[in-house]
Amino acid sequence: MIMMKKKYLITFIVICILAIGTAAISAYWYLQNFAQRTIELNEPEQLFVLKRGTSIANLVKQVEQESLMTDAYLIPYLMKIHPELQGIKSGTYQLSATMTVEQFLQLLVSGKEVQFAIKFVEGKQAKEWLATLKNMPDIELTLTDKSLGEVAKQLSIEGAIEGWLYPDTYHYTPGTTDVAILNRAYQKMKIALQTIWDERDEGLPYQTPYQLLIMASIIEKETGVDDERSKVSSVFVNRLKYKMKLQTDPTVIYGMGEQYKGRLTRKDLQDKENPYNTYVIYGLPPTPIAMPSLASLQAAAHPATTNYLYFVADGQGGHTFTTNYADHDKAVKAYWRLMSSQNN
């Protein structure tokens, strides 16, 4: 009788162990299946913002509120069998519709926030770059009401900000300040300018790296054709060496600011009150007139070896370069004849 009871007890214990084991295995595989489920998004891609200090319990609530998955209550249990999924980090994350629950948690643990890109275009002015910043997503704007002079001070730039920001594409995470992005552009320009200054040709008519920066900005505004930049540079370098006025329209236009209405007049070219009027002043204007590209910086430092003193648009996207005024006058007349024939 006693033996019979022991047998039943042992059988019962075995059955309980098997039942518990089966339940545990079933729970394990259920969690594994849950981990491989695809999250539920309304769009192919969606942002998920996890605030600093969010607990696992609050993560579950947020996931439920945003309807990212069913059975979100299983997340803590999944983390118990996969401890590597527990160390979630705050941030803004890019979710995709093909992402599994496990990949979602792995992303939160990685801390790899979504990155946005902002492109600063060469030849643009500082005010245009600031306008671009205002229209980008998830940038903390701190410069909205600041003048260009105040922005320069924020970046520790002595003098005008114009020309001091390097044209490039910059990546940033949500919450990055506008100052931080501009500072990266400033630091990159400082390094590029110093490197190019150190490697410049001998005998150039620049006393400082800043003067080279000014020249590069003028080249940038005069041509977008890469193989012309060094020729344009040679014209201005030759003019400076001969103590001729630069006589370049973009500087006049820059100095006019909002007064420029799309066309320069004789009065504009004779305006002695415009400090950027290179038809009146000798030498370089007081500051750069735009953000120069690396190609224009290189052209300013390494002008072509020519005797050119003039250039004018050829009507086909490039320019005609000449060494004397008589030939320049012919090139100007040829340009206007071409323009006239195209308008008829």
C-alpha positions in Angstrom: 0.0 0.0 0.0 2.8 2.3 1.0 4.7 1.4 -2.2 1.6 2.2 -4.2 1.3 5.6 -2.6 4.9 6.4 -3.4 4.4 5.3 -6.9 1.4 7.7 -7.3 3.4 10.5 -5.7 6.3 10.0 -7.9 4.0 9.9 -10.9 2.3 13.1 -9.8 5.6 14.8 -9.3 6.8 13.8 -12.7 3.6 14.9 -14.3 3.9 18.3 -12.5 7.5 18.7 -13.6 6.6 17.8 -17.2 3.6 20.2 -17.1 5.8 23.0 -15.7 8.5 22.2 -18.2 6.0 22.1 -21.0 4.5 25.4 -19.9 8.0 27.0 -19.6 9.0 25.8 -23.0 5.7 27.0 -24.4 6.1 30.4 -22.8 9.7 30.6 -24.0 8.7 29.8 -27.6 5.7 32.1 -27.4 8.1 34.9 -26.3 10.5 34.0 -29.1 7.6 34.2 -31.5 6.6 37.5 -30.1 10.1 38.8 -30.6 9.9 38.0 -34.3 6.6 39.7 -34.9 6.7 42.7 -37.1 5.8 46.0 -35.4 2.7 47.8 -36.6 3.2 51.2 -38.3 0.8 53.4 -40.2 3.6 54.5 -42.5 6.6 52.7 -44.1 8.7 54.7 -41.7 7.9 56.4 -38.4 9.7 58.2 -35.6 9.6 57.0 -32.0 10.7 59.4 -29.3 11.8 57.8 -26.0 12.2 60.4 -23.3 15.0 60.4 -20.8 14.3 58.3 -17.7 11.6 56.2 -19.3 11.1 53.0 -17.3 10.3 49.6 -18.9 6.8 49.9 -17.6 6.4 53.3 -19.2 7.9 52.0 -22.4 5.1 49.3 -22.5 2.5 52.0 -21.9 4.0 54.2 -24.7 4.1 51.3 -27.1 0.5 50.5 -26.4 -0.6 54.1 -26.8 1.2 54.4 -30.1 -0.3 51.0 -31.2 3.1 49.7 -32.3 2.3 46.1 -31.4 -0.2 43.8 -29.7 0.8 42.0 -26.5 3.2 44.8 -25.5 2.9 43.6 -21.9 5.3 40.8 -22.9 8.2 43.2 -23.4 9.4 42.9 -19.7 9.3 39.0 -20.0 11.2 39.1 -23.3 13.8 41.2 -21.6 14.2 38.7 -18.8 15.1 35.9 -21.2 17.2 38.3 -23.2 18.9 40.6 -20.7 20.8 42.3 -23.6 17.5 44.1 -24.5 17.1 45.8 -21.2 19.5 48.8 -21.4 17.2 51.1 -23.5 18.4 54.6 -24.1 16.4 57.8 -24.6 16.4 59.4 -28.1 14.5 59.8 -31.4 14.5 56.6 -33.4 13.6 55.8 -37.0 11.3 52.8 -37.2 10.5 50.8 -40.3 7.5 48.7 -41.2 9.7 45.6 -41.6 11.2 45.9 -38.1 10.6 43.1 -35.6 9.9 43.6 -31.9 13.4 42.3 -31.1 14.9 44.7 -33.7 12.9 47.5 -32.2 14.3 46.8 -28.7 17.8 46.4 -30.1 17.5 49.8 -31.7 16.5 51.4 -28.4 19.5 49.7 -26.7 21.9 50.8 -29.4 21.1 54.5 -28.9 21.5 55.0 -32.7 19.1 57.9 -33.2 17.7 59.0 -36.5 19.9 61.4 -38.3 18.7 64.3 -40.6 20.8 65.9 -43.2 21.1 69.6 -44.0 22.9 70.8 -47.2 24.5 74.2 -47.2 25.0 75.3 -50.8 28.1 77.1 -52.0 27.6 80.6 -53.3 24.8 81.3 -50.9 24.9 84.0 -48.2 24.8 83.6 -44.4 21.2 84.9 -44.3 20.1 82.2 -46.7 21.8 79.5 -44.6 20.0 80.7 -41.5 16.7 80.5 -43.4 17.5 77.0 -44.4 18.1 76.1 -40.8 14.7 77.4 -39.8 13.0 75.1 -42.2 14.7 71.9 -41.2 13.0 69.4 -38.8 14.0 68.8 -35.2 16.6 71.6 -34.9 16.6 73.6 -31.7 16.4 77.2 -33.0 18.4 79.6 -30.8 19.3 82.2 -33.4 15.9 83.1 -34.8 15.9 86.7 -33.6 19.7 87.3 -33.8 21.4 89.6 -36.3 24.2 88.3 -38.4 26.6 90.1 -36.2 25.2 88.4 -33.1 25.4 85.0 -34.8 29.0 85.7 -35.6 29.7 86.4 -31.9 27.9 83.2 -30.9 30.4 81.3 -33.1 33.4 83.4 -31.9 33.9 84.8 -35.3 35.7 88.1 -35.3 34.0 90.4 -37.8 31.4 89.4 -40.4 30.1 85.8 -40.6 30.0 85.9 -44.4 32.3 83.4 -46.1 33.3 81.7 -42.9 30.9 78.7 -43.2 32.0 75.6 -45.2 29.4 74.4 -47.8 28.7 70.8 -47.2 26.0 68.3 -46.1 25.8 68.1 -42.3 24.1 65.3 -40.4 22.5 65.9 -37.1 20.3 64.2 -34.5 17.0 65.6 -33.3 17.4 68.4 -30.7 20.8 69.6 -32.1 21.0 73.4 -31.9 21.4 75.6 -34.9 24.6 77.0 -33.3 26.1 73.5 -33.1 25.6 72.9 -36.8 26.9 76.3 -37.8 29.9 75.8 -35.6 30.8 72.6 -37.4 30.7 74.5 -40.7 32.8 77.3 -39.2 35.4 74.9 -37.8 35.6 73.1 -41.1 36.1 76.3 -43.0 38.8 77.5 -40.7 40.8 74.2 -41.2 40.3 74.2 -45.0 41.3 77.9 -45.3 44.4 77.5 -43.2 45.5 74.4 -45.1 45.0 76.1 -48.5 46.7 79.2 -47.3 49.8 77.2 -46.2 49.9 75.6 -49.7 49.2 78.7 -51.8 51.3 79.8 -54.7 54.1 82.3 -54.1 53.7 85.9 -55.1 49.9 86.3 -54.7 48.6 89.7 -53.7 47.0 88.5 -50.4 48.4 89.6 -47.0 46.2 87.3 -45.0 44.1 84.1 -45.3 41.0 86.3 -44.9 41.9 88.1 -48.1 42.1 84.8 -49.9 38.7 83.9 -48.5 37.3 87.1 -49.9 38.8 86.4 -53.3 37.4 82.8 -53.3 33.9 84.2 -52.6 34.1 86.5 -55.6 35.3 83.6 -57.8 32.4 81.5 -56.5 29.8 84.1 -57.6 31.4 84.8 -60.9 31.4 81.2 -62.3 30.0 77.8 -61.6 32.2 76.2 -64.3 35.0 74.3 -62.6 37.6 74.6 -65.3 37.0 78.4 -65.4 37.7 79.1 -61.7 41.4 79.3 -62.0 41.1 81.6 -65.1 38.7 83.9 -63.3 41.1 83.9 -60.4 44.0 84.9 -62.7 42.0 87.9 -64.0 41.5 89.3 -60.5 45.0 88.5 -59.3 46.4 90.2 -62.4 44.2 93.2 -61.8 45.3 93.5 -58.2 49.0 93.2 -59.2 48.5 96.0 -61.8 46.5 98.0 -59.2 43.4 98.0 -61.4 39.9 98.0 -60.0 38.3 94.5 -59.9 35.1 95.8 -61.5 33.0 92.7 -60.6 29.2 92.9 -60.5 28.6 90.4 -57.7 30.4 92.6 -55.1 28.2 95.6 -56.1 25.1 93.5 -55.8 26.1 92.2 -52.4 26.7 95.7 -51.2 23.3 96.8 -52.4 21.5 94.2 -50.4 17.7 94.5 -50.6 18.0 97.5 -52.9 19.1 95.3 -55.8 16.1 94.6 -58.0 17.6 92.3 -60.6 19.5 94.7 -62.8 22.5 97.0 -62.2 22.3 100.6 -63.5 25.0 103.1 -64.3 24.1 104.8 -61.1 24.7 101.6 -59.1 28.2 101.2 -60.6 29.0 104.8 -59.8 27.8 104.7 -56.2 30.6 105.8 -53.9 28.6 105.0 -50.8 28.7 101.2 -51.5 31.8 99.9 -49.8 31.6 96.8 -52.0 31.5 98.7 -55.2 34.6 97.4 -57.0 34.0 99.8 -59.9 34.8 102.6 -57.4 37.2 101.1 -54.8 40.6 99.6 -55.4 41.5 96.2 -54.0 39.3 93.7 -52.4 35.9 94.4 -50.8 35.8 94.5 -47.0 34.4 91.0 -46.5 33.5 87.9 -48.5 30.3 88.1 -50.4 29.2 84.4 -50.2 30.2 81.0 -48.9 32.9 79.7 -51.2 33.4 76.1 -52.2 36.6 74.2 -51.9 37.1 74.5 -55.6 37.0 78.3 -55.4 39.4 78.4 -52.4 41.8 76.3 -54.4 41.4 78.6 -57.4 42.1 81.7 -55.3 45.3 80.0 -54.0 46.4 78.6 -57.4 45.3 80.9 -60.2 46.1 79.9 -63.8 49.2 81.6 -65.2 47.7 84.0 -67.8 47.8 87.6 -69.0 44.0 87.9 -68.8 42.5 91.1 -67.5 38.9 90.8 -68.6 36.2 88.3 -69.0 32.5 88.4 -70.1 29.8 85.8 -70.4 29.8 84.0 -73.8 26.0 83.3 -73.7 26.6 79.5 -73.6 27.2 79.0 -69.9 30.9 80.0 -69.9 33.0 83.2 -70.4 35.3 84.7 -73.0 38.7 85.8 -71.5 40.8 88.6 -73.0 44.0 90.4 -72.3 43.1 93.9 -73.5 40.1 96.2 -73.5 39.7 96.2 -77.3 39.3 92.5 -77.4 37.1 92.6 -74.4 34.8 95.2 -76.0 34.5 92.8 -79.1 33.6 90.0 -76.8 31.0 92.1 -75.0 29.4 93.1 -78.4 29.4 89.5 -79.5 27.6 88.5 -76.3 24.9 91.1 -76.9 24.5 90.2 -80.5 23.9 86.6 -79.4 21.4 87.6 -76.8 19.6 89.8 -79.3 19.4 87.0 -81.9 18.0 84.6 -79.3 15.3 87.0 -78.3 14.2 87.5 -81.9 
